[in-house]
């Protein structure tokens, strides 16, 4: 893994996590949490797209990565909200 790949993962994670947090939760979770949400969302989205044999080809490769990471992050946050809905005071 090169430094370029790490930077791409961080940028994709930040964008996807921020957008997913805004849509699902109504606000961002902070830049570090947004990056983590986006990176885990990329893993979830990539796995799910692979299992369902879905390919995203809407433009540049980075845009396709952001879309898959965004979908995965939204799914991740929706599951998180379902699990921890009743635990909030």
PDB file of N, CA, C and O in Angstrom:
ATOM      1  N   UNK A   1       0.852  -1.170   0.000  1.00  0.00           N
ATOM      2  CA  UNK A   1       0.000   0.000   0.000  1.00  0.00           C
ATOM      3  C   UNK A   1       0.904   1.242   0.000  1.00  0.00           C
ATOM      4  O   UNK A   1       1.802   1.373   0.831  1.00  0.00           O
ATOM      5  N   UNK A   2       0.650   2.123  -0.928  1.00  0.00           N
ATOM      6  CA  UNK A   2       1.459   3.320  -1.059  1.00  0.00           C
ATOM      7  C   UNK A   2       0.830   4.477  -0.278  1.00  0.00           C
ATOM      8  O   UNK A   2      -0.314   4.396   0.168  1.00  0.00           O
ATOM      9  N   UNK A   3       1.591   5.535  -0.127  1.00  0.00           N
ATOM     10  CA  UNK A   3       1.094   6.726   0.545  1.00  0.00           C
ATOM     11  C   UNK A   3      -0.092   7.314  -0.222  1.00  0.00           C
ATOM     12  O   UNK A   3      -1.026   7.851   0.373  1.00  0.00           O
ATOM     13  N   UNK A   4      -0.039   7.205  -1.533  1.00  0.00           N
ATOM     14  CA  UNK A   4      -1.141   7.707  -2.363  1.00  0.00           C
ATOM     15  C   UNK A   4      -2.440   6.967  -2.054  1.00  0.00           C
ATOM     16  O   UNK A   4      -3.495   7.592  -1.956  1.00  0.00           O
ATOM     17  N   UNK A   5      -2.376   5.656  -1.902  1.00  0.00           N
ATOM     18  CA  UNK A   5      -3.568   4.875  -1.566  1.00  0.00           C
ATOM     19  C   UNK A   5      -4.132   5.271  -0.213  1.00  0.00           C
ATOM     20  O   UNK A   5      -5.348   5.365  -0.051  1.00  0.00           O
ATOM     21  N   UNK A   6      -3.269   5.502   0.751  1.00  0.00           N
ATOM     22  CA  UNK A   6      -3.712   5.910   2.086  1.00  0.00           C
ATOM     23  C   UNK A   6      -4.427   7.252   2.028  1.00  0.00           C
ATOM     24  O   UNK A   6      -5.473   7.432   2.652  1.00  0.00           O
ATOM     25  N   UNK A   7      -3.860   8.197   1.275  1.00  0.00           N
ATOM     26  CA  UNK A   7      -4.476   9.515   1.132  1.00  0.00           C
ATOM     27  C   UNK A   7      -5.833   9.391   0.443  1.00  0.00           C
ATOM     28  O   UNK A   7      -6.788  10.061   0.835  1.00  0.00           O
ATOM     29  N   UNK A   8      -5.925   8.547  -0.573  1.00  0.00           N
ATOM     30  CA  UNK A   8      -7.203   8.347  -1.272  1.00  0.00           C
ATOM     31  C   UNK A   8      -8.241   7.768  -0.309  1.00  0.00           C
ATOM     32  O   UNK A   8      -9.384   8.223  -0.296  1.00  0.00           O
ATOM     33  N   UNK A   9      -7.862   6.770   0.499  1.00  0.00           N
ATOM     34  CA  UNK A   9      -8.792   6.198   1.472  1.00  0.00           C
ATOM     35  C   UNK A   9      -9.263   7.253   2.468  1.00  0.00           C
ATOM     36  O   UNK A   9     -10.445   7.293   2.811  1.00  0.00           O
ATOM     37  N   UNK A  10      -8.365   8.098   2.930  1.00  0.00           N
ATOM     38  CA  UNK A  10      -8.741   9.135   3.890  1.00  0.00           C
ATOM     39  C   UNK A  10      -9.688  10.150   3.261  1.00  0.00           C
ATOM     40  O   UNK A  10     -10.691  10.521   3.872  1.00  0.00           O
ATOM     41  N   UNK A  11      -9.382  10.600   2.051  1.00  0.00           N
ATOM     42  CA  UNK A  11     -10.233  11.583   1.370  1.00  0.00           C
ATOM     43  C   UNK A  11     -11.605  10.993   1.055  1.00  0.00           C
ATOM     44  O   UNK A  11     -12.631  11.629   1.296  1.00  0.00           O
ATOM     45  N   UNK A  12     -11.617   9.781   0.519  1.00  0.00           N
ATOM     46  CA  UNK A  12     -12.895   9.114   0.218  1.00  0.00           C
ATOM     47  C   UNK A  12     -13.688   8.913   1.511  1.00  0.00           C
ATOM     48  O   UNK A  12     -14.895   9.152   1.545  1.00  0.00           O
ATOM     49  N   UNK A  13     -13.012   8.475   2.567  1.00  0.00           N
ATOM     50  CA  UNK A  13     -13.677   8.266   3.845  1.00  0.00           C
ATOM     51  C   UNK A  13     -14.251   9.544   4.404  1.00  0.00           C
ATOM     52  O   UNK A  13     -15.371   9.554   4.914  1.00  0.00           O
ATOM     53  N   UNK A  14     -13.494  10.626   4.314  1.00  0.00           N
ATOM     54  CA  UNK A  14     -13.973  11.904   4.831  1.00  0.00           C
ATOM     55  C   UNK A  14     -15.202  12.383   4.075  1.00  0.00           C
ATOM     56  O   UNK A  14     -16.188  12.786   4.691  1.00  0.00           O
ATOM     57  N   UNK A  15     -15.157  12.346   2.770  1.00  0.00           N
ATOM     58  CA  UNK A  15     -16.287  12.819   1.964  1.00  0.00           C
ATOM     59  C   UNK A  15     -17.511  11.938   2.183  1.00  0.00           C
ATOM     60  O   UNK A  15     -18.600  12.448   2.446  1.00  0.00           O
ATOM     61  N   UNK A  16     -17.346  10.631   2.078  1.00  0.00           N
ATOM     62  CA  UNK A  16     -18.480   9.713   2.220  1.00  0.00           C
ATOM     63  C   UNK A  16     -19.032   9.752   3.642  1.00  0.00           C
ATOM     64  O   UNK A  16     -20.248   9.773   3.828  1.00  0.00           O
ATOM     65  N   UNK A  17     -18.163   9.760   4.638  1.00  0.00           N
ATOM     66  CA  UNK A  17     -18.615   9.797   6.030  1.00  0.00           C
ATOM     67  C   UNK A  17     -19.337  11.083   6.365  1.00  0.00           C
ATOM     68  O   UNK A  17     -20.356  11.066   7.055  1.00  0.00           O
ATOM     69  N   UNK A  18     -18.814  12.203   5.880  1.00  0.00           N
ATOM     70  CA  UNK A  18     -19.453  13.488   6.137  1.00  0.00           C
ATOM     71  C   UNK A  18     -20.848  13.542   5.514  1.00  0.00           C
ATOM     72  O   UNK A  18     -21.817  13.932   6.165  1.00  0.00           O
ATOM     73  N   UNK A  19     -20.933  13.139   4.232  1.00  0.00           N
ATOM     74  CA  UNK A  19     -22.232  13.170   3.552  1.00  0.00           C
ATOM     75  C   UNK A  19     -23.233  12.223   4.210  1.00  0.00           C
ATOM     76  O   UNK A  19     -24.396  12.582   4.393  1.00  0.00           O
ATOM     77  N   UNK A  20     -22.793  11.026   4.562  1.00  0.00           N
ATOM     78  CA  UNK A  20     -23.691  10.054   5.200  1.00  0.00           C
ATOM     79  C   UNK A  20     -24.144  10.549   6.569  1.00  0.00           C
ATOM     80  O   UNK A  20     -25.315  10.403   6.921  1.00  0.00           O
ATOM     81  N   UNK A  21     -23.229  11.133   7.348  1.00  0.00           N
ATOM     82  CA  UNK A  21     -23.595  11.669   8.660  1.00  0.00           C
ATOM     83  C   UNK A  21     -24.617  12.786   8.523  1.00  0.00           C
ATOM     84  O   UNK A  21     -25.572  12.867   9.296  1.00  0.00           O
ATOM     85  N   UNK A  22     -24.409  13.641   7.540  1.00  0.00           N
ATOM     86  CA  UNK A  22     -25.354  14.739   7.318  1.00  0.00           C
ATOM     87  C   UNK A  22     -26.736  14.227   6.930  1.00  0.00           C
ATOM     88  O   UNK A  22     -27.745  14.759   7.393  1.00  0.00           O
ATOM     89  N   UNK A  23     -26.789  13.217   6.100  1.00  0.00           N
ATOM     90  CA  UNK A  23     -28.077  12.717   5.635  1.00  0.00           C
ATOM     91  C   UNK A  23     -28.786  11.902   6.712  1.00  0.00           C
ATOM     92  O   UNK A  23     -29.977  12.100   6.953  1.00  0.00           O
ATOM     93  N   UNK A  24     -28.068  10.989   7.360  1.00  0.00           N
ATOM     94  CA  UNK A  24     -28.702  10.086   8.325  1.00  0.00           C
ATOM     95  C   UNK A  24     -28.903  10.767   9.676  1.00  0.00           C
ATOM     96  O   UNK A  24     -29.966  10.623  10.280  1.00  0.00           O
ATOM     97  N   UNK A  25     -27.918  11.496  10.156  1.00  0.00           N
ATOM     98  CA  UNK A  25     -27.968  12.053  11.507  1.00  0.00           C
ATOM     99  C   UNK A  25     -28.314  13.535  11.540  1.00  0.00           C
ATOM    100  O   UNK A  25     -28.655  14.063  12.599  1.00  0.00           O
ATOM    101  N   UNK A  26     -28.234  14.213  10.402  1.00  0.00           N
ATOM    102  CA  UNK A  26     -28.553  15.623  10.354  1.00  0.00           C
ATOM    103  C   UNK A  26     -27.380  16.537  10.655  1.00  0.00           C
ATOM    104  O   UNK A  26     -27.503  17.754  10.519  1.00  0.00           O
ATOM    105  N   UNK A  27     -26.247  15.983  11.061  1.00  0.00           N
ATOM    106  CA  UNK A  27     -25.055  16.781  11.323  1.00  0.00           C
ATOM    107  C   UNK A  27     -23.832  15.899  11.185  1.00  0.00           C
ATOM    108  O   UNK A  27     -23.914  14.675  11.289  1.00  0.00           O
ATOM    109  N   UNK A  28     -22.695  16.539  10.950  1.00  0.00           N
ATOM    110  CA  UNK A  28     -21.442  15.801  10.871  1.00  0.00           C
ATOM    111  C   UNK A  28     -21.026  15.315  12.253  1.00  0.00           C
ATOM    112  O   UNK A  28     -21.496  15.847  13.259  1.00  0.00           O
ATOM    113  N   UNK A  29     -20.173  14.337  12.316  1.00  0.00           N
ATOM    114  CA  UNK A  29     -19.730  13.771  13.588  1.00  0.00           C
ATOM    115  C   UNK A  29     -18.327  14.231  13.957  1.00  0.00           C
ATOM    116  O   UNK A  29     -17.758  13.727  14.925  1.00  0.00           O
ATOM    117  N   UNK A  30     -17.762  15.159  13.226  1.00  0.00           N
ATOM    118  CA  UNK A  30     -16.376  15.572  13.432  1.00  0.00           C
ATOM    119  C   UNK A  30     -15.522  14.907  12.368  1.00  0.00           C
ATOM    120  O   UNK A  30     -15.862  13.833  11.872  1.00  0.00           O
ATOM    121  N   UNK A  31     -14.421  15.540  12.020  1.00  0.00           N
ATOM    122  CA  UNK A  31     -13.653  15.054  10.873  1.00  0.00           C
ATOM    123  C   UNK A  31     -13.081  13.670  11.101  1.00  0.00           C
ATOM    124  O   UNK A  31     -13.033  12.875  10.163  1.00  0.00           O
ATOM    125  N   UNK A  32     -12.643  13.347  12.318  1.00  0.00           N
ATOM    126  CA  UNK A  32     -12.070  12.020  12.566  1.00  0.00           C
ATOM    127  C   UNK A  32     -13.143  10.932  12.497  1.00  0.00           C
ATOM    128  O   UNK A  32     -12.936   9.895  11.867  1.00  0.00           O
ATOM    129  N   UNK A  33     -14.282  11.166  13.140  1.00  0.00           N
ATOM    130  CA  UNK A  33     -15.360  10.169  13.093  1.00  0.00           C
ATOM    131  C   UNK A  33     -15.921  10.030  11.677  1.00  0.00           C
ATOM    132  O   UNK A  33     -16.278   8.930  11.257  1.00  0.00           O
ATOM    133  N   UNK A  34     -15.999  11.140  10.942  1.00  0.00           N
ATOM    134  CA  UNK A  34     -16.475  11.064   9.564  1.00  0.00           C
ATOM    135  C   UNK A  34     -15.532  10.224   8.702  1.00  0.00           C
ATOM    136  O   UNK A  34     -15.983   9.456   7.853  1.00  0.00           O
ATOM    137  N   UNK A  35     -14.228  10.370   8.919  1.00  0.00           N
ATOM    138  CA  UNK A  35     -13.266   9.552   8.171  1.00  0.00           C
ATOM    139  C   UNK A  35     -13.446   8.084   8.523  1.00  0.00           C
ATOM    140  O   UNK A  35     -13.482   7.232   7.636  1.00  0.00           O
ATOM    141  N   UNK A  36     -13.560   7.784   9.817  1.00  0.00           N
ATOM    142  CA  UNK A  36     -13.739   6.388  10.239  1.00  0.00           C
ATOM    143  C   UNK A  36     -15.045   5.799   9.704  1.00  0.00           C
ATOM    144  O   UNK A  36     -15.073   4.668   9.220  1.00  0.00           O
ATOM    145  N   UNK A  37     -16.118   6.574   9.796  1.00  0.00           N
ATOM    146  CA  UNK A  37     -17.411   6.118   9.263  1.00  0.00           C
ATOM    147  C   UNK A  37     -17.296   5.867   7.766  1.00  0.00           C
ATOM    148  O   UNK A  37     -17.804   4.863   7.268  1.00  0.00           O
ATOM    149  N   UNK A  38     -16.642   6.757   7.050  1.00  0.00           N
ATOM    150  CA  UNK A  38     -16.488   6.609   5.601  1.00  0.00           C
ATOM    151  C   UNK A  38     -15.624   5.420   5.226  1.00  0.00           C
ATOM    152  O   UNK A  38     -15.938   4.716   4.266  1.00  0.00           O
ATOM    153  N   UNK A  39     -14.537   5.175   5.964  1.00  0.00           N
ATOM    154  CA  UNK A  39     -13.667   4.039   5.646  1.00  0.00           C
ATOM    155  C   UNK A  39     -14.377   2.725   5.938  1.00  0.00           C
ATOM    156  O   UNK A  39     -14.318   1.798   5.131  1.00  0.00           O
ATOM    157  N   UNK A  40     -15.045   2.635   7.083  1.00  0.00           N
ATOM    158  CA  UNK A  40     -15.813   1.417   7.383  1.00  0.00           C
ATOM    159  C   UNK A  40     -16.967   1.283   6.391  1.00  0.00           C
ATOM    160  O   UNK A  40     -17.303   0.175   5.971  1.00  0.00           O
ATOM    161  N   UNK A  41     -17.570   2.404   6.019  1.00  0.00           N
ATOM    162  CA  UNK A  41     -18.622   2.382   5.011  1.00  0.00           C
ATOM    163  C   UNK A  41     -18.110   1.900   3.664  1.00  0.00           C
ATOM    164  O   UNK A  41     -18.827   1.213   2.936  1.00  0.00           O
ATOM    165  N   UNK A  42     -16.879   2.253   3.330  1.00  0.00           N
ATOM    166  CA  UNK A  42     -16.281   1.777   2.072  1.00  0.00           C
ATOM    167  C   UNK A  42     -16.096   0.268   2.113  1.00  0.00           C
ATOM    168  O   UNK A  42     -16.310  -0.416   1.112  1.00  0.00           O
ATOM    169  N   UNK A  43     -15.700  -0.248   3.265  1.00  0.00           N
ATOM    170  CA  UNK A  43     -15.551  -1.701   3.400  1.00  0.00           C
ATOM    171  C   UNK A  43     -16.906  -2.383   3.274  1.00  0.00           C
ATOM    172  O   UNK A  43     -17.052  -3.366   2.547  1.00  0.00           O
ATOM    173  N   UNK A  44     -17.905  -1.851   3.995  1.00  0.00           N
ATOM    174  CA  UNK A  44     -19.261  -2.430   3.933  1.00  0.00           C
ATOM    175  C   UNK A  44     -19.831  -2.305   2.522  1.00  0.00           C
ATOM    176  O   UNK A  44     -20.361  -3.274   1.978  1.00  0.00           O
ATOM    177  N   UNK A  45     -19.726  -1.120   1.931  1.00  0.00           N
ATOM    178  CA  UNK A  45     -20.256  -0.899   0.586  1.00  0.00           C
ATOM    179  C   UNK A  45     -19.560  -1.731  -0.466  1.00  0.00           C
ATOM    180  O   UNK A  45     -20.205  -2.263  -1.369  1.00  0.00           O
ATOM    181  N   UNK A  46     -18.246  -1.849  -0.357  1.00  0.00           N
ATOM    182  CA  UNK A  46     -17.495  -2.673  -1.310  1.00  0.00           C
ATOM    183  C   UNK A  46     -17.856  -4.142  -1.197  1.00  0.00           C
ATOM    184  O   UNK A  46     -18.011  -4.833  -2.204  1.00  0.00           O
ATOM    185  N   UNK A  47     -17.988  -4.616   0.038  1.00  0.00           N
ATOM    186  CA  UNK A  47     -18.371  -6.012   0.252  1.00  0.00           C
ATOM    187  C   UNK A  47     -19.775  -6.258  -0.292  1.00  0.00           C
ATOM    188  O   UNK A  47     -20.012  -7.246  -0.986  1.00  0.00           O
ATOM    189  N   UNK A  48     -20.705  -5.355   0.026  1.00  0.00           N
ATOM    190  CA  UNK A  48     -22.087  -5.523  -0.421  1.00  0.00           C
ATOM    191  C   UNK A  48     -22.191  -5.455  -1.945  1.00  0.00           C
ATOM    192  O   UNK A  48     -22.915  -6.246  -2.550  1.00  0.00           O
ATOM    193  N   UNK A  49     -21.482  -4.525  -2.565  1.00  0.00           N
ATOM    194  CA  UNK A  49     -21.496  -4.423  -4.030  1.00  0.00           C
ATOM    195  C   UNK A  49     -20.919  -5.681  -4.664  1.00  0.00           C
ATOM    196  O   UNK A  49     -21.405  -6.141  -5.697  1.00  0.00           O
ATOM    197  N   UNK A  50     -19.891  -6.232  -4.050  1.00  0.00           N
ATOM    198  CA  UNK A  50     -19.296  -7.465  -4.555  1.00  0.00           C
ATOM    199  C   UNK A  50     -20.265  -8.637  -4.420  1.00  0.00           C
ATOM    200  O   UNK A  50     -20.383  -9.449  -5.338  1.00  0.00           O
ATOM    201  N   UNK A  51     -20.948  -8.732  -3.303  1.00  0.00           N
ATOM    202  CA  UNK A  51     -21.893  -9.828  -3.088  1.00  0.00           C
ATOM    203  C   UNK A  51     -23.091  -9.751  -4.034  1.00  0.00           C
ATOM    204  O   UNK A  51     -23.606 -10.774  -4.486  1.00  0.00           O
ATOM    205  N   UNK A  52     -23.527  -8.524  -4.327  1.00  0.00           N
ATOM    206  CA  UNK A  52     -24.691  -8.333  -5.205  1.00  0.00           C
ATOM    207  C   UNK A  52     -24.295  -8.148  -6.668  1.00  0.00           C
ATOM    208  O   UNK A  52     -25.155  -7.914  -7.517  1.00  0.00           O
ATOM    209  N   UNK A  53     -22.990  -8.251  -6.969  1.00  0.00           N
ATOM    210  CA  UNK A  53     -22.460  -8.094  -8.326  1.00  0.00           C
ATOM    211  C   UNK A  53     -22.863  -6.752  -8.934  1.00  0.00           C
ATOM    212  O   UNK A  53     -23.319  -6.679 -10.075  1.00  0.00           O
ATOM    213  N   UNK A  54     -22.683  -5.688  -8.142  1.00  0.00           N
ATOM    214  CA  UNK A  54     -23.001  -4.332  -8.587  1.00  0.00           C
ATOM    215  C   UNK A  54     -21.702  -3.605  -8.891  1.00  0.00           C
ATOM    216  O   UNK A  54     -20.763  -3.628  -8.095  1.00  0.00           O
ATOM    217  N   UNK A  55     -21.658  -2.965 -10.041  1.00  0.00           N
ATOM    218  CA  UNK A  55     -20.515  -2.133 -10.406  1.00  0.00           C
ATOM    219  C   UNK A  55     -21.005  -0.714 -10.633  1.00  0.00           C
ATOM    220  O   UNK A  55     -22.032  -0.494 -11.276  1.00  0.00           O
ATOM    221  N   UNK A  56     -20.268   0.240 -10.103  1.00  0.00           N
ATOM    222  CA  UNK A  56     -20.607   1.645 -10.284  1.00  0.00           C
ATOM    223  C   UNK A  56     -19.593   2.237 -11.255  1.00  0.00           C
ATOM    224  O   UNK A  56     -18.392   2.252 -10.984  1.00  0.00           O
ATOM    225  N   UNK A  57     -20.085   2.718 -12.380  1.00  0.00           N
ATOM    226  CA  UNK A  57     -19.232   3.340 -13.398  1.00  0.00           C
ATOM    227  C   UNK A  57     -19.876   4.643 -13.852  1.00  0.00           C
ATOM    228  O   UNK A  57     -20.373   4.748 -14.974  1.00  0.00           O
ATOM    229  N   UNK A  58     -19.859   5.634 -12.964  1.00  0.00           N
ATOM    230  CA  UNK A  58     -20.509   6.898 -13.277  1.00  0.00           C
ATOM    231  C   UNK A  58     -19.543   8.011 -13.647  1.00  0.00           C
ATOM    232  O   UNK A  58     -19.963   9.129 -13.948  1.00  0.00           O
ATOM    233  N   UNK A  59     -18.275   7.715 -13.625  1.00  0.00           N
ATOM    234  CA  UNK A  59     -17.299   8.749 -13.943  1.00  0.00           C
ATOM    235  C   UNK A  59     -15.923   8.304 -13.510  1.00  0.00           C
ATOM    236  O   UNK A  59     -15.566   7.132 -13.633  1.00  0.00           O
ATOM    237  N   UNK A  60     -15.147   9.253 -12.998  1.00  0.00           N
ATOM    238  CA  UNK A  60     -13.798   8.922 -12.543  1.00  0.00           C
ATOM    239  C   UNK A  60     -13.820   7.874 -11.428  1.00  0.00           C
ATOM    240  O   UNK A  60     -14.809   7.732 -10.709  1.00  0.00           O
ATOM    241  N   UNK A  61     -12.730   7.157 -11.303  1.00  0.00           N
ATOM    242  CA  UNK A  61     -12.646   6.068 -10.328  1.00  0.00           C
ATOM    243  C   UNK A  61     -12.888   6.553  -8.908  1.00  0.00           C
ATOM    244  O   UNK A  61     -13.528   5.856  -8.121  1.00  0.00           O
ATOM    245  N   UNK A  62     -12.391   7.730  -8.570  1.00  0.00           N
ATOM    246  CA  UNK A  62     -12.567   8.239  -7.201  1.00  0.00           C
ATOM    247  C   UNK A  62     -14.035   8.533  -6.914  1.00  0.00           C
ATOM    248  O   UNK A  62     -14.488   8.343  -5.785  1.00  0.00           O
ATOM    249  N   UNK A  63     -14.783   8.990  -7.908  1.00  0.00           N
ATOM    250  CA  UNK A  63     -16.214   9.235  -7.725  1.00  0.00           C
ATOM    251  C   UNK A  63     -16.948   7.932  -7.458  1.00  0.00           C
ATOM    252  O   UNK A  63     -17.836   7.885  -6.607  1.00  0.00           O
ATOM    253  N   UNK A  64     -16.588   6.874  -8.174  1.00  0.00           N
ATOM    254  CA  UNK A  64     -17.201   5.568  -7.948  1.00  0.00           C
ATOM    255  C   UNK A  64     -16.893   5.059  -6.539  1.00  0.00           C
ATOM    256  O   UNK A  64     -17.757   4.469  -5.889  1.00  0.00           O
ATOM    257  N   UNK A  65     -15.669   5.284  -6.068  1.00  0.00           N
ATOM    258  CA  UNK A  65     -15.298   4.878  -4.712  1.00  0.00           C
ATOM    259  C   UNK A  65     -16.093   5.654  -3.679  1.00  0.00           C
ATOM    260  O   UNK A  65     -16.536   5.085  -2.681  1.00  0.00           O
ATOM    261  N   UNK A  66     -16.279   6.947  -3.907  1.00  0.00           N
ATOM    262  CA  UNK A  66     -17.045   7.770  -2.971  1.00  0.00           C
ATOM    263  C   UNK A  66     -18.493   7.305  -2.913  1.00  0.00           C
ATOM    264  O   UNK A  66     -19.075   7.246  -1.830  1.00  0.00           O
ATOM    265  N   UNK A  67     -19.080   6.976  -4.049  1.00  0.00           N
ATOM    266  CA  UNK A  67     -20.470   6.520  -4.077  1.00  0.00           C
ATOM    267  C   UNK A  67     -20.629   5.213  -3.311  1.00  0.00           C
ATOM    268  O   UNK A  67     -21.557   5.075  -2.515  1.00  0.00           O
ATOM    269  N   UNK A  68     -19.745   4.264  -3.538  1.00  0.00           N
ATOM    270  CA  UNK A  68     -19.828   2.984  -2.838  1.00  0.00           C
ATOM    271  C   UNK A  68     -19.605   3.185  -1.337  1.00  0.00           C
ATOM    272  O   UNK A  68     -20.312   2.598  -0.518  1.00  0.00           O
ATOM    273  N   UNK A  69     -18.624   4.015  -0.981  1.00  0.00           N
ATOM    274  CA  UNK A  69     -18.363   4.282   0.431  1.00  0.00           C
ATOM    275  C   UNK A  69     -19.539   5.005   1.078  1.00  0.00           C
ATOM    276  O   UNK A  69     -19.883   4.728   2.227  1.00  0.00           O
ATOM    277  N   UNK A  70     -20.154   5.924   0.348  1.00  0.00           N
ATOM    278  CA  UNK A  70     -21.315   6.655   0.866  1.00  0.00           C
ATOM    279  C   UNK A  70     -22.476   5.714   1.148  1.00  0.00           C
ATOM    280  O   UNK A  70     -23.087   5.787   2.214  1.00  0.00           O
ATOM    281  N   UNK A  71     -22.786   4.837   0.211  1.00  0.00           N
ATOM    282  CA  UNK A  71     -23.887   3.882   0.402  1.00  0.00           C
ATOM    283  C   UNK A  71     -23.591   2.980   1.601  1.00  0.00           C
ATOM    284  O   UNK A  71     -24.469   2.734   2.427  1.00  0.00           O
ATOM    285  N   UNK A  72     -22.362   2.492   1.695  1.00  0.00           N
ATOM    286  CA  UNK A  72     -21.981   1.659   2.828  1.00  0.00           C
ATOM    287  C   UNK A  72     -22.066   2.412   4.140  1.00  0.00           C
ATOM    288  O   UNK A  72     -22.509   1.849   5.141  1.00  0.00           O
ATOM    289  N   UNK A  73     -21.650   3.681   4.161  1.00  0.00           N
ATOM    290  CA  UNK A  73     -21.707   4.485   5.379  1.00  0.00           C
ATOM    291  C   UNK A  73     -23.145   4.769   5.791  1.00  0.00           C
ATOM    292  O   UNK A  73     -23.453   4.772   6.983  1.00  0.00           O
ATOM    293  N   UNK A  74     -24.027   5.008   4.828  1.00  0.00           N
ATOM    294  CA  UNK A  74     -25.445   5.219   5.149  1.00  0.00           C
ATOM    295  C   UNK A  74     -26.023   3.956   5.773  1.00  0.00           C
ATOM    296  O   UNK A  74     -26.724   4.033   6.783  1.00  0.00           O
ATOM    297  N   UNK A  75     -25.743   2.803   5.191  1.00  0.00           N
ATOM    298  CA  UNK A  75     -26.222   1.534   5.748  1.00  0.00           C
ATOM    299  C   UNK A  75     -25.663   1.343   7.152  1.00  0.00           C
ATOM    300  O   UNK A  75     -26.396   0.956   8.062  1.00  0.00           O
ATOM    301  N   UNK A  76     -24.392   1.608   7.334  1.00  0.00           N
ATOM    302  CA  UNK A  76     -23.749   1.476   8.642  1.00  0.00           C
ATOM    303  C   UNK A  76     -24.414   2.386   9.676  1.00  0.00           C
ATOM    304  O   UNK A  76     -24.706   1.944  10.787  1.00  0.00           O
ATOM    305  N   UNK A  77     -24.652   3.639   9.326  1.00  0.00           N
ATOM    306  CA  UNK A  77     -25.264   4.577  10.266  1.00  0.00           C
ATOM    307  C   UNK A  77     -26.726   4.238  10.562  1.00  0.00           C
ATOM    308  O   UNK A  77     -27.191   4.433  11.684  1.00  0.00           O
ATOM    309  N   UNK A  78     -27.444   3.737   9.572  1.00  0.00           N
ATOM    310  CA  UNK A  78     -28.831   3.324   9.820  1.00  0.00           C
ATOM    311  C   UNK A  78     -28.881   2.143  10.786  1.00  0.00           C
ATOM    312  O   UNK A  78     -29.725   2.110  11.681  1.00  0.00           O
ATOM    313  N   UNK A  79     -27.997   1.189  10.613  1.00  0.00           N
ATOM    314  CA  UNK A  79     -27.932   0.049  11.536  1.00  0.00           C
ATOM    315  C   UNK A  79     -27.533   0.534  12.928  1.00  0.00           C
ATOM    316  O   UNK A  79     -28.108   0.098  13.925  1.00  0.00           O
ATOM    317  N   UNK A  80     -26.560   1.426  12.997  1.00  0.00           N
ATOM    318  CA  UNK A  80     -26.118   1.990  14.273  1.00  0.00           C
ATOM    319  C   UNK A  80     -27.285   2.676  14.987  1.00  0.00           C
ATOM    320  O   UNK A  80     -27.476   2.505  16.191  1.00  0.00           O
ATOM    321  N   UNK A  81     -28.058   3.452  14.232  1.00  0.00           N
ATOM    322  CA  UNK A  81     -29.205   4.157  14.814  1.00  0.00           C
ATOM    323  C   UNK A  81     -30.275   3.195  15.302  1.00  0.00           C
ATOM    324  O   UNK A  81     -30.895   3.437  16.337  1.00  0.00           O
ATOM    325  N   UNK A  82     -30.501   2.109  14.576  1.00  0.00           N
ATOM    326  CA  UNK A  82     -31.476   1.118  15.023  1.00  0.00           C
ATOM    327  C   UNK A  82     -31.044   0.424  16.308  1.00  0.00           C
ATOM    328  O   UNK A  82     -31.860   0.185  17.198  1.00  0.00           O
ATOM    329  N   UNK A  83     -29.770   0.106  16.399  1.00  0.00           N
ATOM    330  CA  UNK A  83     -29.260  -0.605  17.573  1.00  0.00           C
ATOM    331  C   UNK A  83     -29.272   0.291  18.808  1.00  0.00           C
ATOM    332  O   UNK A  83     -29.657  -0.153  19.890  1.00  0.00           O
ATOM    333  N   UNK A  84     -28.857   1.535  18.658  1.00  0.00           N
ATOM    334  CA  UNK A  84     -28.685   2.408  19.811  1.00  0.00           C
ATOM    335  C   UNK A  84     -29.785   3.457  19.947  1.00  0.00           C
ATOM    336  O   UNK A  84     -29.578   4.470  20.614  1.00  0.00           O
ATOM    337  N   UNK A  85     -30.928   3.244  19.342  1.00  0.00           N
ATOM    338  CA  UNK A  85     -32.018   4.203  19.377  1.00  0.00           C
ATOM    339  C   UNK A  85     -32.542   4.406  20.795  1.00  0.00           C
ATOM    340  O   UNK A  85     -32.712   5.545  21.231  1.00  0.00           O
ATOM    341  N   UNK A  86     -32.797   3.329  21.514  1.00  0.00           N
ATOM    342  CA  UNK A  86     -33.403   3.419  22.826  1.00  0.00           C
ATOM    343  C   UNK A  86     -32.444   3.732  23.948  1.00  0.00           C
ATOM    344  O   UNK A  86     -32.889   3.954  25.074  1.00  0.00           O
ATOM    345  N   UNK A  87     -31.153   3.761  23.699  1.00  0.00           N
ATOM    346  CA  UNK A  87     -30.167   3.959  24.761  1.00  0.00           C
ATOM    347  C   UNK A  87     -29.837   5.418  25.031  1.00  0.00           C
ATOM    348  O   UNK A  87     -29.070   5.720  25.945  1.00  0.00           O
ATOM    349  N   UNK A  88     -30.396   6.312  24.259  1.00  0.00           N
ATOM    350  CA  UNK A  88     -30.123   7.733  24.421  1.00  0.00           C
ATOM    351  C   UNK A  88     -31.026   8.294  25.505  1.00  0.00           C
ATOM    352  O   UNK A  88     -32.206   7.947  25.570  1.00  0.00           O
ATOM    353  N   UNK A  89     -30.483   9.165  26.361  1.00  0.00           N
ATOM    354  CA  UNK A  89     -31.262   9.756  27.462  1.00  0.00           C
ATOM    355  C   UNK A  89     -31.851  11.071  27.048  1.00  0.00           C
ATOM    356  O   UNK A  89     -32.538  11.717  27.839  1.00  0.00           O
TER     357      UNK A  89
END
